[in-house]
Amino acid sequence: MLAAGILLSESDLSFGQTVPRWEFGPAISLSRVDGADGGDRNRAFGIGGRGVLNFSELLGADLLFAHAYRSEYFPGQASVYSASGSRSSEDQLFLSLKATWRKQKVWKIMPFGIAGMGLTRLGFESSTFYPSGTVSQTSNDASRFTLRLGGGAEIVPSNRVSLRLDVADLSTPQRVMTFCGRSTCGPEHIQWWNRWDVSVGLMFRLGSVHF
């Protein structure tokens, strides 16, 4: 009974009065990588990781990096080309402010909000293979400033491990030309490209700090 009482008191302390100083772990994401005009169905799975430094019971700094990749293959027409393929990718690096509502004495599910900024590197490569043996390739890479705004929830089965679900909106500004028919008829303007990013991660919680 004494041992059970000690374990219960430590569990209450861990879930009720302390916050892990560090959190880190791998993450799997589902993100759109093909560009603003490629259609909502063209999504790709990505893999990466995140780390969190909690500097109060409510607020922490959240660092996320991820790489998403999508490859497609299209059979060709014998009289024109043998085959073609495309490869799209996106690299993400974000630093965000994370606000977590911690009610672990009652619940082990903690909702949180995320607001931050970072860089996304969008890459695209297309290859066409001709019957003569020649290959035509085109590629394009661009790094862009991106805002990240969203939230999610953490499921905490123990004081050292949690399962985290994130849903965020990524907003990237792009320069767009104004076309009238086949020719431009106006100056460039900025258009925001918004897409959803959903990720699931396993977080390891290290250290305990009293606030």
TAUR-V645952 format. One record per residue. N is the residue number from 1. PHI is phi in whole degrees, 0 to 359 (none if undefined). OMEGA is omega in degrees with one decimal (none if undefined). D_CENTER is the distance of its C-alpha to the mean C-alpha in whole Angstrom. Layout:
n=N phi=PHI omega=OMEGA d_center=D_CENTER
n=N phi=PHI omega=OMEGA d_center=D_CENTER
//
This chain:
n=1 phi=none omega=178.2 d_center=46
n=2 phi=297 omega=179.0 d_center=46
n=3 phi=296 omega=178.8 d_center=43
n=4 phi=296 omega=178.3 d_center=41
n=5 phi=295 omega=178.4 d_center=42
n=6 phi=295 omega=179.5 d_center=40
n=7 phi=297 omega=179.3 d_center=37
n=8 phi=296 omega=179.6 d_center=37
n=9 phi=292 omega=177.8 d_center=37
n=10 phi=292 omega=177.9 d_center=35
n=11 phi=295 omega=178.4 d_center=32
n=12 phi=296 omega=178.8 d_center=33
n=13 phi=293 omega=-177.2 d_center=33
n=14 phi=293 omega=-174.4 d_center=29
n=15 phi=271 omega=-174.2 d_center=28
n=16 phi=250 omega=-169.7 d_center=30
n=17 phi=233 omega=-177.6 d_center=30
n=18 phi=240 omega=179.4 d_center=28
n=19 phi=229 omega=176.9 d_center=24
n=20 phi=294 omega=179.0 d_center=23
n=21 phi=291 omega=-177.6 d_center=22
n=22 phi=239 omega=171.3 d_center=20
n=23 phi=223 omega=178.4 d_center=17
n=24 phi=206 omega=177.5 d_center=15
n=25 phi=169 omega=179.6 d_center=13
n=26 phi=281 omega=179.9 d_center=11
n=27 phi=215 omega=173.6 d_center=8
n=28 phi=242 omega=-175.0 d_center=8
n=29 phi=234 omega=172.6 d_center=6
n=30 phi=238 omega=-172.2 d_center=8
n=31 phi=222 omega=175.6 d_center=7
n=32 phi=275 omega=-171.7 d_center=10
n=33 phi=236 omega=-167.1 d_center=11
n=34 phi=268 omega=180.0 d_center=15
n=35 phi=114 omega=-171.6 d_center=16
n=36 phi=291 omega=-174.7 d_center=17
n=37 phi=247 omega=-174.1 d_center=20
n=38 phi=266 omega=-179.7 d_center=19
n=39 phi=99 omega=-174.7 d_center=19
n=40 phi=290 omega=-175.0 d_center=16
n=41 phi=280 omega=-177.0 d_center=17
n=42 phi=276 omega=-179.2 d_center=16
n=43 phi=240 omega=-177.4 d_center=12
n=44 phi=217 omega=174.2 d_center=11
n=45 phi=278 omega=178.6 d_center=10
n=46 phi=232 omega=178.1 d_center=8
n=47 phi=227 omega=-178.7 d_center=9
n=48 phi=188 omega=-179.3 d_center=8
n=49 phi=198 omega=178.6 d_center=9
n=50 phi=213 omega=175.7 d_center=10
n=51 phi=224 omega=-178.4 d_center=13
n=52 phi=230 omega=171.6 d_center=15
n=53 phi=245 omega=179.6 d_center=18
n=54 phi=273 omega=178.0 d_center=20
n=55 phi=248 omega=167.8 d_center=23
n=56 phi=199 omega=179.4 d_center=24
n=57 phi=294 omega=-176.7 d_center=24
n=58 phi=260 omega=-167.9 d_center=22
n=59 phi=249 omega=175.9 d_center=20
n=60 phi=204 omega=176.4 d_center=18
n=61 phi=262 omega=-174.5 d_center=16
n=62 phi=244 omega=178.4 d_center=12
n=63 phi=247 omega=-177.3 d_center=11
n=64 phi=232 omega=169.3 d_center=7
n=65 phi=225 omega=-177.2 d_center=7
n=66 phi=204 omega=175.9 d_center=6
n=67 phi=228 omega=178.3 d_center=8
n=68 phi=248 omega=-172.2 d_center=9
n=69 phi=215 omega=177.4 d_center=12
n=70 phi=217 omega=-179.8 d_center=15
n=71 phi=233 omega=179.8 d_center=19
n=72 phi=230 omega=-179.8 d_center=22
n=73 phi=231 omega=-178.8 d_center=25
n=74 phi=234 omega=175.7 d_center=28
n=75 phi=291 omega=-174.2 d_center=32
n=76 phi=258 omega=175.2 d_center=34
n=77 phi=258 omega=-173.6 d_center=38
n=78 phi=303 omega=-177.5 d_center=40
n=79 phi=279 omega=-175.6 d_center=42
n=80 phi=244 omega=179.6 d_center=39
n=81 phi=208 omega=-176.9 d_center=37
n=82 phi=282 omega=-178.4 d_center=36
n=83 phi=192 omega=175.6 d_center=32
n=84 phi=214 omega=179.9 d_center=29
n=85 phi=209 omega=177.8 d_center=25
n=86 phi=223 omega=-179.7 d_center=22
n=87 phi=221 omega=178.5 d_center=19
n=88 phi=244 omega=-179.9 d_center=16
n=89 phi=213 omega=174.8 d_center=13
n=90 phi=215 omega=173.4 d_center=10
n=91 phi=252 omega=-177.0 d_center=9
n=92 phi=239 omega=172.7 d_center=7
n=93 phi=216 omega=-175.5 d_center=9
n=94 phi=230 omega=169.7 d_center=9
n=95 phi=241 omega=-172.4 d_center=11
n=96 phi=228 omega=170.8 d_center=12
n=97 phi=264 omega=-177.2 d_center=15
n=98 phi=247 omega=177.5 d_center=14
n=99 phi=248 omega=-174.6 d_center=17
n=100 phi=242 omega=174.9 d_center=18
n=101 phi=267 omega=-173.3 d_center=21
n=102 phi=259 omega=175.7 d_center=23
n=103 phi=233 omega=-171.2 d_center=26
n=104 phi=286 omega=175.8 d_center=26
n=105 phi=292 omega=-177.6 d_center=30
n=106 phi=258 omega=-178.2 d_center=30
n=107 phi=242 omega=170.0 d_center=26
n=108 phi=248 omega=174.3 d_center=24
n=109 phi=243 omega=-175.3 d_center=21
n=110 phi=243 omega=174.6 d_center=19
n=111 phi=284 omega=179.2 d_center=18
n=112 phi=211 omega=175.0 d_center=16
n=113 phi=237 omega=-177.2 d_center=14
n=114 phi=229 omega=173.2 d_center=12
n=115 phi=217 omega=-177.9 d_center=13
n=116 phi=197 omega=-178.7 d_center=12
n=117 phi=211 omega=179.4 d_center=12
n=118 phi=179 omega=-177.9 d_center=11
n=119 phi=236 omega=170.1 d_center=11
n=120 phi=237 omega=177.3 d_center=10
n=121 phi=249 omega=-177.5 d_center=13
n=122 phi=261 omega=179.7 d_center=13
n=123 phi=234 omega=178.3 d_center=16
n=124 phi=217 omega=178.9 d_center=19
n=125 phi=220 omega=-179.8 d_center=22
n=126 phi=233 omega=-179.3 d_center=24
n=127 phi=230 omega=175.9 d_center=28
n=128 phi=234 omega=-177.3 d_center=31
n=129 phi=253 omega=-177.0 d_center=34
n=130 phi=258 omega=-179.8 d_center=37
n=131 phi=303 omega=-179.4 d_center=40
n=132 phi=287 omega=-178.8 d_center=42
n=133 phi=102 omega=178.9 d_center=39
n=134 phi=281 omega=-179.2 d_center=38
n=135 phi=231 omega=176.1 d_center=34
n=136 phi=252 omega=-177.1 d_center=32
n=137 phi=232 omega=172.6 d_center=29
n=138 phi=228 omega=179.9 d_center=27
n=139 phi=213 omega=179.6 d_center=23
n=140 phi=207 omega=177.9 d_center=21
n=141 phi=230 omega=179.5 d_center=19
n=142 phi=209 omega=174.8 d_center=18
n=143 phi=256 omega=-173.9 d_center=16
n=144 phi=223 omega=173.0 d_center=15
n=145 phi=291 omega=-176.0 d_center=14
n=146 phi=219 omega=173.7 d_center=12
n=147 phi=264 omega=179.5 d_center=11
n=148 phi=231 omega=-177.9 d_center=9
n=149 phi=220 omega=-179.0 d_center=11
n=150 phi=180 omega=-178.0 d_center=11
n=151 phi=186 omega=-179.4 d_center=12
n=152 phi=170 omega=-178.4 d_center=12
n=153 phi=209 omega=175.2 d_center=15
n=154 phi=245 omega=173.0 d_center=16
n=155 phi=258 omega=-172.2 d_center=19
n=156 phi=245 omega=178.9 d_center=21
n=157 phi=286 omega=177.1 d_center=24
n=158 phi=213 omega=-176.5 d_center=25
n=159 phi=282 omega=-179.0 d_center=25
n=160 phi=241 omega=-177.3 d_center=23
n=161 phi=221 omega=174.4 d_center=20
n=162 phi=216 omega=174.7 d_center=18
n=163 phi=251 omega=-170.8 d_center=15
n=164 phi=240 omega=175.8 d_center=12
n=165 phi=243 omega=179.4 d_center=11
n=166 phi=242 omega=170.6 d_center=8
n=167 phi=229 omega=-174.3 d_center=8
n=168 phi=223 omega=173.1 d_center=8
n=169 phi=258 omega=177.1 d_center=9
n=170 phi=260 omega=-178.5 d_center=9
n=171 phi=241 omega=-177.6 d_center=12
n=172 phi=238 omega=176.8 d_center=14
n=173 phi=284 omega=178.9 d_center=17
n=174 phi=225 omega=174.5 d_center=19
n=175 phi=275 omega=-175.9 d_center=23
n=176 phi=236 omega=176.3 d_center=25
n=177 phi=274 omega=175.8 d_center=28
n=178 phi=265 omega=-177.2 d_center=31
n=179 phi=250 omega=171.4 d_center=33
n=180 phi=237 omega=-172.4 d_center=36
n=181 phi=75 omega=-179.2 d_center=37
n=182 phi=259 omega=-177.9 d_center=36
n=183 phi=234 omega=178.0 d_center=37
n=184 phi=283 omega=-178.0 d_center=35
n=185 phi=225 omega=179.5 d_center=37
n=186 phi=193 omega=-179.6 d_center=35
n=187 phi=286 omega=174.4 d_center=33
n=188 phi=293 omega=175.2 d_center=29
n=189 phi=222 omega=-178.3 d_center=27
n=190 phi=271 omega=176.7 d_center=23
n=191 phi=232 omega=-178.0 d_center=21
n=192 phi=274 omega=177.2 d_center=18
n=193 phi=260 omega=-178.6 d_center=15
n=194 phi=250 omega=174.8 d_center=13
n=195 phi=210 omega=-178.8 d_center=11
n=196 phi=274 omega=175.5 d_center=9
n=197 phi=229 omega=-178.2 d_center=5
n=198 phi=243 omega=-178.6 d_center=6
n=199 phi=219 omega=175.9 d_center=6
n=200 phi=233 omega=-177.6 d_center=9
n=201 phi=217 omega=173.9 d_center=10
n=202 phi=255 omega=-175.2 d_center=14
n=203 phi=249 omega=174.4 d_center=15
n=204 phi=258 omega=-173.0 d_center=18
n=205 phi=252 omega=-176.0 d_center=20
n=206 phi=239 omega=177.6 d_center=23
n=207 phi=75 omega=176.7 d_center=26
n=208 phi=223 omega=-178.0 d_center=27
n=209 phi=234 omega=175.3 d_center=28
n=210 phi=271 omega=177.3 d_center=30
n=211 phi=242 omega=none d_center=30
//
